Amino acid sequence: MRVLVVGATGGSGRAAVAALVRAGHEVTALSRHGATLRGPGVRGVDGDATDGATVDAVVAGQDAVVVTLGISEDALRVRLRGPRGTAPDVRSRGTAVVVDAMRRHGVRRLVVQTSYGVGSSRARLPLASRLLFALLLAPQIADTQRQADLVHASGLDWVEVQPVNLTDDDVAAPAFVTEDDRTASMRVARRQVGQVLADAVEGDVVGRVLAVSHDPRVRVTG
C-alpha cells in the first residue's frame, strides 16, 4: 500500500514510518523536516500539515493516511507562552486539512493518533493525570478533542489510536490494545504505538477508538 504519514518526524511518526516500511508499504513522510527521513521505501517531504496545497499534493495517489501531529516543545513553556514553532491548534487544523484532501482524492483509510484521556477514556484517567491535563495540558487536550471530533465526523474509514504516557523505551513486545478504554498501565513505548498505527492501516477495525498501553507482565525487548 501507499501510505502517507503526517507529522512523520515526531517520535510516534518515526515509529509508524519504520513499522510501515517493515510491513512492505511505500511511505510518504510529511513534516516540516520530512526530507530528513530517507531510506528504502520512504519518500520524505518538507511541508506544513496545515497548508492545503502541500497536503493536497501528497494525499493524491495514497491508499491510506496516518496522522501523528503534535507539539514536541516543553509542555510548561507551551502552557505559559505558547509554542514557538508549531501552531497551537496544529492537531485539529492539520487533521481538518488532511480530511478535506482525502475526500477530494477518494482516499478512505484514516488512522489518527490522539491521546488517552480524550472522549470516554477521560473518566478512566488517574487523578495525577487529570491534574496534569487541567493545569498544564488543557489547551492541547482541548485541541486534541476537536481533532477526535473531526475524525469521527469525517465519513472516512477511520481509526483513532489513544496511547497513554509515551516513552522512548526500546520495547518490541506488542502493545496492550482495547476498544473499551481499558489499559494495562499508564506507559507505552513509541515503538509499540508506531506498530499499532501501522497495523491499523490494514486491519479490519474501522470506526473504533483504540486505547494503547504497555502490559508490564510482557518483558520482550530488542
N, C-alpha and C positions, 0 to 999 in steps of 0.2 A: 504494500500500500504506500501511497504518497501521503505523508503526514507533516503538517505544519505545527511547529511548537512556538508559541508566542510567549515571550518572556524567557527565552531559552538560556540566558547566561546566569540566571539565579541558581541557587542550589538545587531546587526541585526541577527546574527546567533542564539543567545539565544532566541530572539523573534520568529524566524522562528521555532526553535525546539518546543517552547511552543505552537505555533499555530498548528503545525502539530500533536502534541500529543492530543491537544483538539479535533482535527478532527478525531482522532482514528487511525492515522498512526503509524507504527513501525519505530522508528527513530534511525539511527546510527549517532552519533555526533563525527566528526573527528576534532581534533585540537591538538596543542602541549600540551594543558591541558584538553583534551576531557574527561578524566576519572573523572573530577570534576562534570560532568553533569550526574546525576543519578536520577532514579525515574521510575515509571511505564511507559512503552512504550519507554524508552530511553536507548541505549547502548552507553556509552562514550568510545572513543578510543583515546589514546595518539598517535600522529604521525604528521609528516611533510607533508603538502599537495604537496610539490614539489618532494617528494620521490616516484618514480614509483612503487616500490614493495609494499609500505604501501597503496597507493591509489588503486592499483590493487586488493589487498586483500579485501578492504572494499566496492569497487564498485560491486564486484561479488555478484549476487543474489539480487541486488536492482531493484526497479521499476522506480525510479527517483532519480536525484541528484540536490541538491540546493547548490550553491556556494556563500559564503559571505566573501570571502577573502579580507584582507585589512591590513593597517598598523595603529595600535592603539596608536603609540607613539606621542609625541608632534610634531606638524607639523613644527615648526620653527627649532627644533633640527634636525629633519629628513632632512630638506632642506639644513641646513648648514653642517651637519656631517654624514648624512645617518642614517638609522635605526640601532639600536643595536641588536635587537633580531629577526628581520624579514628580508628576502631578499627584496631588493628594488623593484624587479620586481615580487613579490610574486603573484600578481593578474594574470598576463599573464602566468607565469611559472606554477603556480598551476593549472590554468584552462586548459592549454595545456595537462598537465599530466592527469587530470580528463577526458578530451575529448578522449584521447588515450585509457584510460581504459574502458570508456563507449563503444567505438567502439568494443573493443575486446570482451566485455561481452554482447553485444547486448542490452545495456540499452539506451533507446531512449530519455527519457524526461529530459531536462536540463533547470534549472532555475538559472540565474546568476544575482546577484546584481552588478551593475556598479555605475555610478554616473551621475546625471543630469549635462549637460554641455559637455557630450561626444557625438560625432556624430552630428546629425542635431539639437539637443537641445542646442548646444553651441550658436547658433545665438539668442536664447531667454534669455541668461543669463543677469541679471542686470550688470551694469558697475562695481559695487563693487565686484561682484563675478568673473567677468573677470579679474580684477586686482589681486584678491586673487589667481586665477588659475595661472596667468602669473608669479607672484612674489614669491609665496610660494609653490604652489602645482604642478608646471609644470612637474616635473619628475613623480609624482604619477598619474597625469592625462594622461600623455603620455602612461604610463603602462596600465592604465585603457582602453585607446583607443585600445591598442594592444589586450587586453583581449576581448573587444567587437568584434573586427575584427575576432578573433579566434572563438568566439561563432557563429558569422554569417556564417562563412565558414565551420562549423563543420559537416554539413549534418545531424545533430540531430534535434529533435523536441524541439527547444529552445525558451525560453522567456527571454528577457533582461529587468530587472527592474531597473529604474533610479530614485532613491529618490533624492529630493532636500536636503537642510541642515538638518542633523539628530539631533534630541533632545531626551532626556530621559523622556519627559513628559508622564504622565500616561493617554493617550488618547485612549478611547475604540471606538470612532467613526470610521466608515470606512474611509479609505484614499480616496482622490480625484485622480482617475486614468484615464489617457487618452492615446491614441495611436498617438496623433499629437503634442506632446511636450507642450501642454498647462498645466499650473499649476494654482492652486487657491491661492498659497502663496509660499514663499521660505523656509518653515519649514515643517517638518513632524516627527512624533514620531517613534522611532524604533519599538515600539509595532505595529503601523499601517503598517510599512514596512514588518515586520515579517508575518503579516496576508496576505498581498499581495503575498509574496513569497510562503506561504503555499497554497493559493488559486490557484496560477499558476501551481502547481504540477498536479492538476486535471482539470484545466479549459480548455475551448475549444480554447483559443487563443494560436496560435503557430506561430513562426517566426515573432514576433512583439516586439517592444520596448515600454515599459510602463513607462510613466512619473508619479511619485507618489509624492503627496504633501498633506498637510492638508488644508481642507476648513474651514477657521476661522468662518464661519457662523454656523458651526455644533459644538455644545458645549456639547458633551456627554463625561463624564469621569467616571472612576471607573473600 
